[in-house]
Amino acid sequence: MPIEQPLGDASLGSDIVHPRSLDAEPSEGVRRGVHQKHAAVGRMKSLPFLGPDPVLTQVTIRSLSYKVSDCLVTTWIPAPSKANAEATMRRTTPRGPGSSRWSRALVTGASSGIGEAIARRLAADHVELVLVARRRERLREVGEELQRVSGRPVEVIAADLTEDADLLRVEARLSSSERPVDLLVNNAGGGHLSLFPGGTPEEETRSIRLNATAVVRLTAAVLPGMRERRSGTILNVSSGSGLQPSAYAAVYGASKAFVNSFSEAIREENRKYGVSVTVVCPGFTRTGLPARTGFDVSKVPRFLWMTADDVAAHALAAAARGRGLSVPGFPNKLGAAVAKHAPRRLVASFVARGTRGMLNEDREREVSAPEDRGRRNHGTTSPSRRIPSRISSSESEP
C-alpha cells in the first residue's frame, strides 16, 4: 500500500551534426558563400569547424531554439520522433535500481495527464515517488500501481493546491529534511476558455492560485534544502499559451507567462548552488483537458497533437540535461519562434482567430455574444461560461 497522508546556459540550444569534409578543393564562389554563412552564425559557439578553411556543407539543427543568437539561420529541421525521445531518456537517465539521476521526486497533478505520465517514467527508473493530486481514490490506484512497478515506496498526498490548508501540508513535506525530495515537478494546473471575465472574481483568482501561486510556494519550500545539499532539480510544466498573448484564455495564458519568467529567473539565481530549474511549454496534448475547456478536438489539426507520454519524455530529458526553457514538438517550436520574432499585435490577432476557429459550438457562441457580459455584470453569469470551482489538475495546453 502506498504511504498516504490524510486529506485535510544550458538554455535551449541546438544539436549540430558535424559536416563531412570534401575531397575536392572548393571553388572561389563556394568559399565566398561559406564565409558569409560563417559570419551569419559566428556567435553560435557549437558550430563545428574543420581545418583552417572549412567548407560548411550542411548544418542540421534537430531542435529549433528561438534563443539562438540574434540572427536567422536557414536550416533543415527534422520532426522529432518518439524514438529520439526514448533514446535521450536512455542516455540521460540510466535504468536499474538506484541508478536514476534522482532518488526521490514529488509530482503534482499526478493522477492523470502529463503528471501521471511523468510519474510512470520516474517509477520505471525506480525513483521513490511522492504523488499529489485532488482525487484521493484515483491517486491511490496510481500509487499502488507505481509502487509495484518501481519496487520503491510511493507516498500519496490528496490535496487541492488552491486551498491553504492542503498547500501547507505539501509545503511541509517538501521542506522536511527526512527523506528529502531532489526533484520537484510542478505540473498541476488548468484553465478555461471564455471572454474575460469568464466567471466570478473568486474563480479567476482560483485559477491564478493553482497555476502560479502554488508553483511559487512549493518552489520556495523545496529550494532551501536543495541549496544546502547543493543539488536538486525543479521541473515546471507551463504552456505554449504563456509564450504569447492568449485571447479567450487571458488569465490562463498570463499565469503561464508568469511561470516561464519566474522559472528562468530563479534558474539563474540558483545556478551557483548546483540547483537546476527547467520550464517546459507543451502545446496540444491528448489528456482530455482541451475538450473540457471548450475546444472542439476535431477542429484541431492532427499534427499539432502530442501524447502525454511524449511530453513527459521530453520534459524529463530536458530536466536531466539542465535545459532552461524547453518546447516539445516541432510545430510548437516553430510557433514559439514566430511568437518571439513577429510583431506582438500580429501574434495576438493570429492566436485569437486561431483559438476561435477551434472552439466547440457552445463556446463559440459565448465568445461571439458580448451582450452576455452585461447580464453577467448584473449578477447573472451563464453556468456554462463559469470556470469550474475545481480546476483540472491535468496539463494539456492550447
VOGU-3710 file (C-alpha; in Angstrom, 3 decimals, decimal comma):
1> mpieqplgda> 0,000/0,000/0,000  1,308/3,477/-0,773  2,042/5,781/2,134  -0,853/8,192/2,418  -1,277/11,458/4,243  -4,825/12,278/5,297  -6,868/14,774/3,293  -7,499/17,837/5,346  23,198/28,012/-20,197  22,346/25,261/-20,517
11> slgsdivhpr> 19,413/27,005/-22,023  17,758/25,783/-25,180  20,363/25,042/-27,796  20,750/23,089/-30,980  22,404/19,724/-31,550  24,507/20,306/-34,635  25,761/17,406/-36,702  29,371/17,799/-37,793  29,577/18,323/-41,567  31,552/15,904/-43,635
21> sldaepsegv> 34,705/17,203/-45,287  35,006/17,155/-49,038  37,845/15,586/-51,008  37,677/18,172/-53,761  39,037/21,678/-53,327  36,105/24,143/-53,183  35,760/26,839/-55,819  36,178/30,520/-55,013  32,404/31,050/-55,232  31,781/28,245/-52,761
31> rrgvhqkhaa> 34,441/29,655/-50,420  32,852/33,119/-50,528  29,385/31,704/-49,772  30,765/29,608/-46,935  32,488/32,588/-45,333  29,217/34,530/-45,489  27,414/31,669/-43,753  30,109/31,503/-41,097  29,733/35,225/-40,450  25,977/34,855/-40,055
41> vgrmkslpfl> 26,299/32,129/-37,445  29,582/33,210/-35,922  28,042/33,667/-32,493  26,925/30,033/-32,351  29,624/28,553/-30,134  28,764/24,988/-31,049  29,280/25,458/-34,808  31,890/22,859/-35,902  34,890/23,965/-37,932  37,008/21,547/-39,923
51> gpdpvltqvt> 40,531/22,713/-40,730  41,817/26,226/-41,343  39,433/26,860/-44,245  36,354/24,731/-43,680  33,502/24,139/-46,041  30,074/24,117/-44,437  28,179/21,539/-46,474  25,099/21,106/-44,255  24,012/22,335/-40,869  21,410/20,078/-39,316
61> irslsykvsd> 19,629/21,508/-36,304  17,500/18,923/-34,523  15,735/21,197/-32,095  14,668/24,678/-33,059  15,527/27,287/-30,435  14,287/30,814/-30,566  17,171/31,783/-28,282  19,874/31,077/-30,919  21,855/34,322/-31,036  20,052/37,221/-32,675
71> clvttwipap> 20,336/36,022/-36,243  18,196/33,928/-38,560  19,741/30,740/-39,923  18,256/28,694/-42,733  18,210/25,105/-41,511  16,774/21,705/-42,219  14,832/20,618/-39,152  13,552/17,055/-38,960  10,387/16,457/-36,968  11,051/14,935/-33,548
81> skanaeatmr> 10,167/11,299/-33,076  9,254/9,176/-30,095  12,359/7,080/-30,786  14,548/10,170/-30,345  12,857/10,997/-27,047  13,321/7,424/-25,839  16,989/7,468/-26,842  17,507/10,720/-24,962  15,931/9,253/-21,855  18,178/6,189/-22,065
91> rttprgpgss> 21,278/8,364/-22,347  20,410/10,794/-19,588  18,610/8,556/-17,088  20,165/5,082/-16,725  17,865/2,207/-15,814  18,130/-0,005/-12,758  17,501/0,346/-9,013  19,228/3,379/-7,590  20,775/4,339/-10,944  18,453/7,242/-11,803
101> rwsralvtga> 19,634/10,819/-11,747  17,096/11,448/-8,976  16,358/9,360/-5,906  13,063/10,923/-4,788  10,555/13,072/-6,699  7,364/14,923/-5,792  4,902/15,304/-8,685  1,768/17,466/-8,501  -1,248/16,744/-10,691  -0,093/13,118/-10,727
111> ssgigeaiar> -3,470/11,398/-11,090  -3,805/11,973/-14,856  -2,347/13,568/-17,954  1,246/14,742/-18,145  1,728/14,444/-14,384  0,783/10,768/-14,387  2,990/10,132/-17,438  5,963/11,768/-15,707  5,326/9,710/-12,566  5,190/6,486/-14,602
121> rlaadhvelv> 8,507/7,219/-16,291  10,136/8,013/-12,964  8,736/4,808/-11,458  10,227/2,831/-14,357  13,585/4,331/-13,333  12,994/3,173/-9,733  12,640/6,681/-8,334  10,860/6,944/-4,981  7,694/8,972/-5,555  5,529/11,437/-3,655
131> lvarrrerlr> 2,317/11,931/-5,649  -0,003/14,906/-5,143  -3,486/15,339/-6,654  -7,067/16,135/-5,633  -8,766/12,804/-6,435  -7,985/10,538/-3,495  -9,206/7,232/-4,960  -7,601/7,717/-8,349  -4,364/8,848/-6,692  -4,334/5,733/-4,507
141> evgeelqrvs> -4,806/3,492/-7,568  -1,914/5,160/-9,388  0,249/4,977/-6,257  -0,322/1,249/-5,772  0,422/0,510/-9,425  3,620/2,568/-9,493  4,808/1,044/-6,221  4,648/-2,392/-7,877  6,493/-1,057/-10,929  9,285/0,735/-9,082
151> grpveviaad> 9,712/-1,536/-6,081  10,134/1,653/-4,056  7,806/3,316/-1,519  5,169/5,615/-3,023  3,672/8,319/-0,824  0,347/9,882/-1,838  -0,964/13,238/-0,636  -4,564/14,049/-1,561  -4,538/17,838/-1,754  -6,260/20,706/-3,544
161> ltedadllrv> -3,464/23,206/-4,161  -5,913/26,110/-4,288  -6,703/25,538/-0,593  -4,290/26,939/2,007  -4,563/24,000/4,407  -3,724/21,459/1,697  -0,956/23,617/0,259  0,639/23,901/3,705  0,772/20,094/4,022  2,591/19,741/0,705
171> earlssserp> 4,966/22,572/1,659  5,764/20,782/4,921  6,612/17,606/3,018  8,930/19,475/0,655  10,766/21,309/3,426  11,284/18,165/5,525  14,887/17,006/5,930  13,677/13,419/6,388  13,629/11,633/3,013  14,260/14,905/1,132
181> vdllvnnagg> 12,971/15,469/-2,390  15,607/16,095/-5,074  13,157/16,519/-7,982  10,068/18,736/-7,745  7,643/18,563/-10,679  5,139/21,429/-10,574  2,620/20,053/-13,049  -0,824/20,789/-11,554  -2,683/23,434/-13,495  -5,733/24,136/-15,591
191> ghlslfpggt> -7,826/26,782/-17,258  -10,960/27,686/-19,142  -11,818/29,323/-22,467  -14,129/32,336/-22,421  -14,319/36,068/-22,801  -12,753/37,661/-19,753  -14,147/37,633/-17,115  -15,268/34,046/-17,573  -16,566/33,664/-14,045  -16,660/35,314/-10,650
201> peeetrsirl> -13,566/37,108/-9,325  -13,102/34,242/-6,856  -12,988/31,716/-9,691  -10,472/33,751/-11,689  -8,317/34,066/-8,568  -8,585/30,330/-8,005  -7,081/29,725/-11,437  -4,153/32,014/-10,596  -3,636/30,253/-7,269  -3,367/26,872/-8,979
211> natavvrlta> -1,258/27,899/-11,977  1,076/30,432/-10,347  0,779/30,807/-6,570  1,143/27,081/-5,869  4,246/26,943/-8,085  5,868/29,803/-6,159  5,068/28,401/-2,733  6,123/24,823/-3,425  9,335/26,022/-5,059  10,068/28,246/-2,060
221> avlpgmrerr> 9,534/25,265/0,243  11,968/22,947/-1,539  14,751/25,384/-2,504  16,475/25,892/0,898  17,126/22,161/1,293  18,361/21,830/-2,278  20,732/24,753/-1,802  22,065/23,249/1,397  22,670/19,906/-0,335  23,976/21,796/-3,388
231> sgtilnvssg> 21,928/19,630/-5,720  18,370/19,276/-6,944  16,075/19,827/-9,911  12,841/21,771/-10,296  10,706/20,995/-13,357  7,810/23,372/-14,000  5,213/22,296/-16,567  3,975/25,514/-18,144  2,295/26,039/-21,527  2,817/27,390/-25,002
241> sglqpsayaa> -0,005/29,779/-24,104  2,481/31,590/-21,887  4,709/32,459/-24,852  2,262/34,888/-26,472  -0,926/36,841/-25,670  -3,659/34,203/-25,446  -7,064/35,643/-26,272  -10,008/33,767/-24,735  -7,577/32,263/-22,217  -6,323/35,552/-20,801
251> vygaskafvn> -5,898/34,541/-17,154  -4,555/31,102/-18,013  -2,018/32,420/-20,521  -0,895/35,223/-18,213  -0,409/32,823/-15,298  1,708/30,550/-17,502  3,765/33,519/-18,729  4,453/34,241/-15,058  5,656/30,656/-14,551  8,005/30,974/-17,544
261> sfseaireen> 9,581/34,211/-16,328  9,736/33,041/-12,713  11,430/29,781/-13,704  14,093/31,421/-15,856  14,843/33,977/-13,141  15,296/31,506/-10,275  17,305/29,283/-12,605  19,980/31,979/-12,784  19,770/32,709/-9,056  20,374/29,085/-8,090
271> rkygvsvtvv> 22,886/28,003/-10,708  25,804/28,592/-8,309  24,150/26,333/-5,715  24,003/23,348/-8,060  20,204/23,576/-8,406  18,738/23,280/-11,911  15,386/24,784/-12,944  13,649/23,749/-16,175  10,334/25,013/-17,544  8,557/23,067/-20,296
281> cpgftrtglp> 5,927/24,655/-22,553  3,849/21,961/-24,295  1,121/22,571/-26,828  -1,972/20,468/-27,514  -1,658/17,258/-25,509  -4,054/14,319/-25,543  -5,243/14,288/-21,954  -8,933/15,211/-22,220  -8,482/18,754/-20,929  -8,895/20,537/-24,311
291> artgfdvskv> -12,441/19,190/-24,727  -13,341/20,127/-21,146  -12,051/23,672/-21,589  -14,079/24,295/-24,746  -12,030/23,094/-27,732  -13,660/21,035/-30,457  -10,948/18,388/-30,645  -11,937/17,502/-34,220  -11,079/21,049/-35,347  -7,519/20,877/-34,025
301> prflwmtadd> -5,128/19,702/-36,784  -3,695/16,259/-36,062  -0,092/17,385/-36,493  -0,460/19,739/-33,512  -1,178/16,916/-31,054  1,310/15,175/-28,777  0,657/12,376/-26,304  1,158/12,915/-22,590  3,935/10,315/-22,633  5,797/12,132/-25,425
311> vaahalaaaa> 5,629/15,383/-23,457  6,754/13,593/-20,285  9,740/12,069/-22,101  10,757/15,469/-23,451  10,285/17,176/-20,086  12,389/14,678/-18,130  15,107/14,675/-20,795  15,229/18,491/-20,713  15,432/18,482/-16,908  18,156/15,809/-16,921
321> rgrglsvpgf> 20,187/17,886/-19,369  19,735/21,048/-17,319  17,844/22,950/-20,007  16,204/26,280/-19,224  13,010/26,851/-21,232  12,108/23,920/-23,464  9,338/23,494/-26,034  8,445/19,929/-27,122  7,441/19,125/-30,690  8,482/20,799/-33,952
331> pnklgaavak> 5,151/22,639/-34,594  5,310/24,086/-31,080  8,962/25,099/-31,522  8,110/26,841/-34,780  5,185/28,627/-33,129  7,424/29,749/-30,276  9,965/31,147/-32,743  7,276/33,078/-34,617  5,784/34,398/-31,370  9,203/35,696/-30,317
341> haprrlvasf> 10,179/37,460/-33,535  6,872/38,544/-35,127  5,147/41,827/-34,152  3,303/41,350/-30,868  -0,015/42,690/-32,141  0,087/40,405/-35,164  0,752/37,391/-32,941  -2,126/38,293/-30,602  -4,530/38,680/-33,528  -3,434/35,398/-35,103
351> vargtrgmln> -3,818/33,478/-31,818  -7,278/34,983/-31,245  -8,518/33,954/-34,700  -6,970/30,515/-34,392  -8,491/29,899/-30,975  -11,967/30,942/-32,095  -11,684/28,663/-35,107  -11,112/25,623/-32,892  -13,829/26,205/-30,273  -16,843/23,954/-29,926
361> edrerevsap> -20,228/25,387/-30,919  -21,363/26,308/-27,410  -18,126/28,088/-26,573  -18,030/29,812/-29,962  -21,496/31,267/-29,366  -20,367/32,506/-25,968  -17,271/34,344/-27,177  -19,306/35,810/-30,061  -22,017/37,244/-27,783  -20,655/40,276/-25,905
371> edrgrrnhgt> -24,175/41,121/-24,668  -23,736/38,280/-22,167  -21,178/40,411/-20,375  -23,816/42,992/-19,493  -26,009/40,342/-17,877  -23,026/38,953/-16,004  -22,149/42,394/-14,656  -25,623/42,458/-13,128  -25,040/39,178/-11,338  -26,311/36,665/-13,890
381> tspsrripsr> -23,375/34,589/-15,055  -24,166/31,808/-17,500  -23,296/28,480/-15,825  -21,674/27,154/-18,997  -19,238/30,072/-19,012  -18,074/29,815/-15,469  -14,742/28,336/-14,554  -15,326/25,097/-12,645  -14,788/25,521/-8,910  -12,389/22,582/-9,095
391> isssesep> -9,998/23,265/-11,917  -8,464/20,267/-13,630  -5,012/19,259/-12,451  -4,077/17,786/-15,811  -1,949/19,766/-18,230  -2,918/19,994/-21,891  -2,046/23,339/-23,299  -3,742/25,299/-26,075
//
